[in-house]
Amino acid sequence: MEQAPPDPERQLQPAPLEPLGSPDAGLGAAVGKEAEGAGEESSGVDTMTHNNFWLKKIEISVSEAEKRTGRNAMNMQETYTAYLIETRSVEHTDGQSVLTDSLWRRYSEFELLRSYLLVYYPHIVVPPLPEKRAEFVWHKLSADNMDPDFVERRRIGLENFLLRIASHPILCRDKIFYLFLTQEGNWKETVNETGFQLKADSRLKALNATFRVKNPDKRFTDLKHYSDELQSVISHLLRVRARVADRLYGVYKVHGNYGRVFRYASSIDDILEDEEHYADQLKEYLFYAEALRAVCRKHELMQYDLEMAAQDLASKKQQCEELVTGTVRTFSLKGMTTKLFGQETPEQREARIKVLEEQINEGEQQLKSKNLEGREFVKNAWADIERFKEQKNRDLKEALISYAVMQISMCKKGIQVWTNAKECFSKM
């Protein structure tokens, strides 16, 4: 890959990508397990686990969903759903699998976990959460977020969210994620102590960077188009599936009125509800599109900050040169002041030159640091994007094949029923 030129005003260029590792595709999830002697550690919260934690394979499941009533932050009565998270070690000292932790979490706590991961791992395509309210549903399904069927599908989606994080080679090592699985009390306070909200980029700042960046990286521009296309294609596919489900439901219900010979139609409710499982798999990648755009926005912000730093440095160098040579190239307020009130004394000019030289040295170091940070971001982001694309191709291929197999099986049953009906009619 072409090396970055020394000119700091050029756009960020990545260092050569390292070979991608294979993410763990199994259901076994790796999270940090506290090491012996951890009680002697500092009470501060580390962003990442290091030598004081080791990875140990455990199974993660969201096994139950429970409707609850309580008071919100405004002291108002509210109804919400809590989800039971269970973690079980795969291997234990006595060779048996033992339940290690069990705790309840609300959907808002899952949202808090993901918000934290987005801030501390901006170069990673963070797995999305399942929808909070049902979208792309066919008419018989309820769009109510408290509907039992919807809650069950969301339970499965939340479990998949945790498994995605646990199988990620970087996210699985995060201490906050480990505490999410093991510490029920005061977990929110622990997350807030990290100060991640203060590090979060504002939407206005991101929008400003999008329109004002002068040298956008073509690869990230293409990635934004890729995410838009991914979202558009999957949205269209989900809308078509919902319309087909409505039509099939109507046809099969009409057939169900013809008598016992068409009793296969009575199972259409179960068949179409099974289809929602495949629809939810597609929806996951519909929401992944926004995760891809989040990585692009972060790169645009870094590129914009780099360009502003380079512009500020160039301005200070020009000011210093003008003071040294005594010539003014561009119109400035200082030039007008000089004409009105006279020239500066040599001592004043030397003092200003010294201040500018210090600012230039500081600006060069800052620009160098931003360049290195940007290259590291691009390198890590692109590696994770390639990992995501491999995962996406594998998952969507499997989901669409399974959906096609289910449709073929259902059609074969329908053909057999019509064959039986034909034989019955021929004997009449």
Solvent accessible surface area in square Angstrom, and as a share of the most:
residue,aa,sasa,rsa
1,M,135,0.60
2,E,137,0.62
3,Q,129,0.57
4,A,31,0.24
5,P,36,0.23
6,P,136,0.86
7,D,71,0.37
8,P,46,0.29
9,E,91,0.41
10,R,114,0.42
11,Q,43,0.19
12,L,3,0.02
13,Q,37,0.16
14,P,7,0.04
15,A,36,0.28
16,P,74,0.46
17,L,60,0.30
18,E,104,0.47
19,P,130,0.82
20,L,71,0.35
21,G,63,0.61
22,S,112,0.72
23,P,30,0.19
24,D,55,0.29
25,A,80,0.62
26,G,44,0.42
27,L,139,0.69
28,G,26,0.25
29,A,1,0.01
30,A,14,0.11
31,V,4,0.03
32,G,0,0.00
33,K,74,0.31
34,E,83,0.37
35,A,19,0.15
36,E,163,0.73
37,G,51,0.49
38,A,13,0.10
39,G,82,0.79
40,E,161,0.72
41,E,59,0.26
42,S,96,0.62
43,S,117,0.76
44,G,43,0.41
45,V,46,0.26
46,D,61,0.32
47,T,46,0.27
48,M,51,0.23
49,T,19,0.11
50,H,129,0.58
51,N,154,0.79
52,N,40,0.20
53,F,19,0.08
54,W,116,0.41
55,L,60,0.30
56,K,68,0.29
57,K,100,0.42
58,I,14,0.07
59,E,86,0.39
60,I,9,0.04
61,S,38,0.24
62,V,0,0.00
63,S,46,0.30
64,E,89,0.40
65,A,39,0.31
66,E,70,0.31
67,K,139,0.59
68,R,76,0.28
69,T,80,0.47
70,G,20,0.19
71,R,151,0.55
72,N,53,0.27
73,A,110,0.85
74,M,149,0.67
75,N,107,0.55
76,M,119,0.53
77,Q,113,0.50
78,E,44,0.20
79,T,68,0.39
80,Y,43,0.16
81,T,9,0.05
82,A,1,0.01
83,Y,0,0.00
84,L,17,0.08
85,I,0,0.00
86,E,42,0.19
87,T,0,0.00
88,R,89,0.32
89,S,3,0.02
90,V,65,0.37
91,E,130,0.58
92,H,73,0.32
93,T,134,0.78
94,D,91,0.47
95,G,69,0.66
96,Q,120,0.53
97,S,60,0.38
98,V,58,0.33
99,L,77,0.38
100,T,57,0.33
101,D,43,0.22
102,S,57,0.37
103,L,6,0.03
104,W,58,0.20
105,R,2,0.01
106,R,73,0.27
107,Y,19,0.07
108,S,47,0.30
109,E,21,0.09
110,F,0,0.00
111,E,61,0.27
112,L,35,0.18
113,L,0,0.00
114,R,39,0.14
115,S,46,0.30
116,Y,0,0.00
117,L,0,0.00
118,L,58,0.29
119,V,32,0.18
120,Y,42,0.16
121,Y,9,0.04
122,P,35,0.22
123,H,31,0.14
124,I,3,0.01
125,V,0,0.00
126,V,0,0.00
127,P,4,0.03
128,P,10,0.06
129,L,24,0.12
130,P,24,0.15
131,E,19,0.09
132,K,85,0.36
133,R,144,0.52
134,A,14,0.11
135,E,82,0.37
136,F,50,0.21
137,V,42,0.24
138,W,2,0.01
139,H,127,0.57
140,K,89,0.38
141,L,20,0.10
142,S,47,0.30
143,A,60,0.47
144,D,75,0.39
145,N,37,0.19
146,M,52,0.23
147,D,32,0.17
148,P,104,0.66
149,D,71,0.37
150,F,3,0.01
151,V,17,0.09
152,E,76,0.34
153,R,34,0.12
154,R,13,0.05
155,R,39,0.14
156,I,75,0.38
157,G,19,0.18
158,L,0,0.00
159,E,41,0.18
160,N,51,0.26
161,F,1,0.00
162,L,0,0.00
163,L,26,0.13
164,R,44,0.16
165,I,0,0.00
166,A,1,0.01
167,S,24,0.16
168,H,4,0.02
169,P,69,0.43
170,I,63,0.32
171,L,0,0.00
172,C,6,0.04
173,R,108,0.39
174,D,0,0.00
175,K,27,0.11
176,I,0,0.00
177,F,0,0.00
178,Y,23,0.09
179,L,23,0.11
180,F,0,0.00
181,L,0,0.00
182,T,40,0.23
183,Q,54,0.24
184,E,90,0.40
185,G,46,0.45
186,N,109,0.56
187,W,3,0.01
188,K,88,0.37
189,E,94,0.42
190,T,16,0.10
191,V,0,0.00
192,N,72,0.37
193,E,127,0.57
194,T,23,0.13
195,G,20,0.19
196,F,10,0.04
197,Q,90,0.40
198,L,166,0.82
199,K,120,0.51
200,A,49,0.38
201,D,63,0.33
202,S,61,0.40
203,R,203,0.74
204,L,139,0.69
205,K,94,0.40
206,A,9,0.07
207,L,98,0.49
208,N,53,0.27
209,A,0,0.00
210,T,45,0.26
211,F,158,0.66
212,R,135,0.49
213,V,19,0.11
214,K,139,0.59
215,N,58,0.30
216,P,68,0.43
217,D,4,0.02
218,K,144,0.61
219,R,64,0.23
220,F,6,0.02
221,T,48,0.28
222,D,63,0.33
223,L,5,0.02
224,K,53,0.22
225,H,112,0.50
226,Y,57,0.22
227,S,0,0.00
228,D,69,0.36
229,E,111,0.50
230,L,19,0.09
231,Q,64,0.28
232,S,67,0.43
233,V,88,0.51
234,I,6,0.03
235,S,15,0.10
236,H,106,0.47
237,L,69,0.34
238,L,1,0.01
239,R,110,0.40
240,V,50,0.29
241,R,14,0.05
242,A,11,0.09
243,R,140,0.51
244,V,66,0.38
245,A,0,0.00
246,D,48,0.25
247,R,182,0.66
248,L,38,0.19
249,Y,34,0.13
250,G,35,0.34
251,V,64,0.37
252,Y,21,0.08
253,K,77,0.33
254,V,76,0.44
255,H,29,0.13
256,G,36,0.34
257,N,125,0.64
258,Y,127,0.48
259,G,37,0.35
260,R,209,0.76
261,V,46,0.26
262,F,7,0.03
263,R,173,0.63
264,Y,30,0.12
265,A,1,0.01
266,S,84,0.54
267,S,45,0.29
268,I,0,0.00
269,D,37,0.19
270,D,90,0.47
271,I,29,0.14
272,L,0,0.00
273,E,71,0.32
274,D,83,0.43
275,E,3,0.01
276,E,2,0.01
277,H,86,0.38
278,Y,41,0.16
279,A,1,0.01
280,D,39,0.20
281,Q,63,0.28
282,L,11,0.06
283,K,6,0.02
284,E,25,0.11
285,Y,3,0.01
286,L,9,0.05
287,F,48,0.20
288,Y,1,0.01
289,A,0,0.00
290,E,70,0.31
291,A,3,0.02
292,L,0,0.00
293,R,40,0.15
294,A,25,0.20
295,V,2,0.01
296,C,1,0.00
297,R,76,0.28
298,K,51,0.22
299,H,3,0.01
300,E,17,0.08
301,L,7,0.03
302,M,27,0.12
303,Q,1,0.00
304,Y,23,0.09
305,D,49,0.25
306,L,2,0.01
307,E,15,0.07
308,M,61,0.27
309,A,17,0.14
310,A,4,0.03
311,Q,100,0.44
312,D,74,0.38
313,L,12,0.06
314,A,44,0.34
315,S,49,0.31
316,K,40,0.17
317,K,90,0.38
318,Q,57,0.25
319,Q,75,0.33
320,C,15,0.09
321,E,70,0.32
322,E,27,0.12
323,L,22,0.11
324,V,97,0.56
325,T,81,0.47
326,G,62,0.60
327,T,78,0.45
328,V,90,0.52
329,R,159,0.58
330,T,78,0.45
331,F,169,0.70
332,S,42,0.27
333,L,148,0.74
334,K,87,0.37
335,G,15,0.15
336,M,81,0.36
337,T,49,0.29
338,T,28,0.17
339,K,168,0.71
340,L,128,0.64
341,F,168,0.70
342,G,41,0.39
343,Q,153,0.68
344,E,39,0.17
345,T,66,0.38
346,P,80,0.50
347,E,128,0.57
348,Q,99,0.44
349,R,81,0.30
350,E,105,0.47
351,A,56,0.43
352,R,72,0.26
353,I,16,0.08
354,K,131,0.55
355,V,77,0.44
356,L,13,0.07
357,E,82,0.37
358,E,102,0.46
359,Q,70,0.31
360,I,20,0.10
361,N,90,0.46
362,E,124,0.55
363,G,17,0.16
364,E,69,0.31
365,Q,124,0.55
366,Q,97,0.43
367,L,6,0.03
368,K,124,0.53
369,S,63,0.40
370,K,54,0.23
371,N,18,0.09
372,L,101,0.50
373,E,101,0.45
374,G,0,0.00
375,R,60,0.22
376,E,88,0.39
377,F,12,0.05
378,V,0,0.00
379,K,36,0.15
380,N,48,0.25
381,A,0,0.00
382,W,36,0.12
383,A,25,0.19
384,D,12,0.06
385,I,0,0.00
386,E,56,0.25
387,R,21,0.08
388,F,0,0.00
389,K,53,0.22
390,E,92,0.41
391,Q,11,0.05
392,K,25,0.11
393,N,86,0.44
394,R,106,0.39
395,D,32,0.17
396,L,27,0.13
397,K,133,0.56
398,E,113,0.51
399,A,6,0.05
400,L,79,0.39
401,I,93,0.47
402,S,38,0.25
403,Y,49,0.19
404,A,47,0.37
405,V,89,0.51
406,M,36,0.16
407,Q,34,0.15
408,I,95,0.48
409,S,51,0.33
410,M,10,0.04
411,C,72,0.43
412,K,134,0.57
413,K,119,0.51
414,G,10,0.10
415,I,116,0.59
416,Q,101,0.45
417,V,20,0.12
418,W,117,0.41
419,T,57,0.33
420,N,60,0.31
421,A,1,0.01
422,K,149,0.63
423,E,91,0.41
424,C,68,0.41
425,F,121,0.50
426,S,88,0.57
427,K,169,0.72
428,M,184,0.82
